[in-house]
Amino acid sequence: ITFSVSTVFPPEGLSLFRLNAKTGGIRLTGALDFEDVHSYEIEIEATDQGNPPLSGDCKVVVEVV
């Protein structure tokens, strides 16, 4: 299974999160500031290597407190 980010809201959050394509783990690449953004929504897609490939998606919500 391969994981990928399809969208991030707000778009500025794209540079703040790193997704491991093999494990699906999400890590921060910078500091989050509640005064700037209260929450981020990250759409993740998982695709298998079948023929034809099947995929599924989910939404991860990160609330900054």
LUMVO-297971 format. One line per field, with one value per residue: residue number from 1; x, y, z of N, C-alpha, C in turn. Coordinates in Angstrom, 3 decimals. Example, Ala and Ser with C-alpha at 12.3 -4.5 7.8 and 13.67 -1.06 7.14 Angstrom:
BEGIN
i (1:2) $
n.c1 (13.190:12.850) $
n.c2 (-5.690:-2.250) $
n.c3 (7.800:7.080) $
ca.c1 (12.300:13.670) $
ca.c2 (-4.500:-1.060) $
ca.c3 (7.800:7.140) $
c.c1 (13.200:12.900) $
c.c2 (-3.300:0.030) $
c.c3 (7.800:7.870) $
//
This chain:
BEGIN
i (1:2:3:4:5:6:7:8:9:10:11:12:13:14:15:16:17:18:19:20:21:22:23:24:25:26:27:28:29:30:31:32:33:34:35:36:37:38:39:40:41:42:43:44:45:46:47:48:49:50:51:52:53:54:55:56:57:58:59:60:61:62:63:64:65) $
n.c1 (0.852:0.491:0.769:-0.564:-0.828:-3.739:-5.118:-4.660:-5.929:-5.786:-4.059:-1.421:-0.546:0.558:3.346:3.996:3.537:4.646:4.253:4.782:5.203:5.232:4.477:2.389:2.608:2.457:4.297:5.444:6.990:7.599:6.859:3.617:1.185:-1.285:-2.408:-2.155:-3.355:-6.125:-6.869:-6.067:-6.858:-6.267:-6.295:-5.917:-4.820:-4.883:-3.409:-3.436:-1.322:-2.605:-4.247:-6.900:-5.554:-6.717:-8.202:-8.504:-9.712:-9.167:-9.832:-7.759:-7.856:-6.225:-6.133:-5.071:-3.970) $
n.c2 (-1.181:2.220:5.455:8.750:12.347:14.025:16.492:19.490:21.547:24.570:25.492:26.311:24.575:22.394:22.411:21.957:19.381:16.005:13.108:9.683:7.648:4.874:3.857:5.456:7.171:10.338:13.277:16.266:19.086:21.545:24.199:24.542:27.102:28.282:30.809:31.490:29.422:27.422:24.780:21.965:20.222:17.187:15.323:11.983:9.467:6.014:3.530:0.368:-2.231:-3.777:-5.324:-4.340:-1.360:-0.612:1.926:3.953:6.524:8.980:11.441:13.434:15.284:17.881:19.480:22.477:23.345) $
n.c3 (0.000:-0.802:0.471:0.145:0.115:-0.627:-0.370:1.576:4.096:5.805:2.719:3.317:5.218:3.969:3.855:6.483:7.358:7.024:5.185:5.444:2.793:2.739:5.294:6.180:8.278:9.928:10.280:11.935:10.385:11.193:13.547:15.053:15.360:17.389:17.267:14.614:12.975:13.740:13.205:11.081:8.102:6.641:3.787:3.104:0.887:0.238:-1.704:-3.248:-4.714:-6.544:-9.443:-11.084:-9.451:-6.180:-4.124:-1.167:1.006:3.639:6.186:8.124:10.996:12.548:15.488:16.842:19.962) $
ca.c1 (0.000:1.207:-0.017:-0.261:-1.686:-4.480:-5.316:-4.454:-6.606:-5.455:-2.952:-0.119:-0.195:1.241:4.776:4.173:3.339:5.302:3.608:5.611:4.422:5.189:3.806:1.245:2.889:2.490:5.204:5.555:8.265:7.764:6.015:2.244:0.844:-2.735:-2.824:-2.193:-4.347:-6.695:-6.918:-5.680:-7.521:-5.387:-6.931:-4.925:-5.290:-4.099:-3.602:-2.707:-0.588:-3.367:-4.566:-6.585:-5.285:-7.854:-7.779:-9.427:-9.233:-9.642:-9.497:-7.120:-8.031:-5.264:-6.548:-3.952:-4.452) $
ca.c2 (0.000:3.483:6.555:10.070:13.450:14.573:17.921:20.016:22.822:25.498:25.042:26.607:23.431:21.380:22.405:21.672:17.963:15.079:11.802:8.569:6.973:3.426:3.498:6.325:8.012:11.781:13.986:17.714:19.594:22.871:24.486:24.986:28.240:28.418:32.156:31.559:28.478:26.619:23.365:21.572:19.032:16.529:14.201:10.957:8.395:4.782:2.786:-0.900:-2.536:-4.779:-5.074:-2.910:-0.842:-0.100:2.999:4.462:7.794:9.387:12.812:13.590:16.653:18.231:20.678:23.114:23.888) $
ca.c3 (0.000:-0.879:1.016:-0.423:0.540:-1.762:-0.111:2.933:4.294:4.733:1.871:3.926:6.041:3.180:4.184:7.907:7.632:6.100:5.195:5.004:1.750:2.975:6.548:6.429:9.447:9.688:11.186:11.777:9.891:11.783:14.709:14.830:16.208:17.537:16.870:13.152:12.451:14.820:12.833:9.729:7.584:5.685:3.087:2.806:0.006:0.267:-2.942:-3.241:-5.947:-7.286:-10.841:-11.037:-8.102:-5.408:-3.227:-0.161:1.544:4.956:6.553:9.419:11.505:13.585:16.226:17.533:21.239) $
c.c1 (0.889:0.264:0.413:-1.254:-2.407:-4.751:-5.001:-5.182:-6.252:-4.202:-1.561:0.368:0.559:2.722:5.036:4.074:4.045:4.664:4.591:4.773:4.293:4.378:2.537:1.430:2.987:3.387:5.166:6.932:8.556:6.818:4.621:1.931:-0.671:-3.223:-2.897:-3.317:-4.814:-6.741:-6.502:-6.463:-6.648:-6.134:-5.822:-5.558:-4.332:-4.442:-2.802:-2.066:-1.306:-3.596:-6.055:-6.310:-6.558:-7.341:-8.897:-8.871:-9.812:-9.219:-8.910:-7.278:-7.072:-5.745:-5.364:-4.503:-3.329) $
c.c2 (1.232:4.586:7.870:11.093:13.972:16.063:18.239:21.343:23.355:25.050:25.308:25.435:22.356:21.290:22.038:20.190:17.124:13.706:10.752:7.733:5.475:3.049:4.299:7.222:9.478:12.419:15.477:18.076:20.979:23.033:24.924:26.106:28.426:29.783:32.318:30.699:27.590:25.128:23.184:20.328:18.453:15.334:13.239:9.904:7.217:3.975:1.492:-1.139:-3.590:-4.403:-5.316:-2.448:-0.310:0.968:3.352:5.761:8.059:10.829:12.795:15.053:16.855:19.532:21.205:23.751:24.591) $
c.c3 (0.000:-0.402:0.376:0.117:-0.691:-1.582:1.350:3.008:5.673:3.970:2.457:4.773:5.297:3.531:5.648:8.259:6.577:6.284:4.681:4.039:1.990:4.211:6.806:7.646:9.068:10.730:10.897:11.248:10.457:12.950:14.267:15.807:16.214:17.074:15.357:12.572:13.598:14.497:11.377:9.357:6.483:5.095:2.649:1.900:0.103:-0.982:-2.874:-4.610:-6.788:-8.734:-11.034:-9.599:-7.450:-4.460:-2.249:0.385:2.921:5.191:7.959:9.818:12.656:14.222:17.018:18.802:21.970) $
//
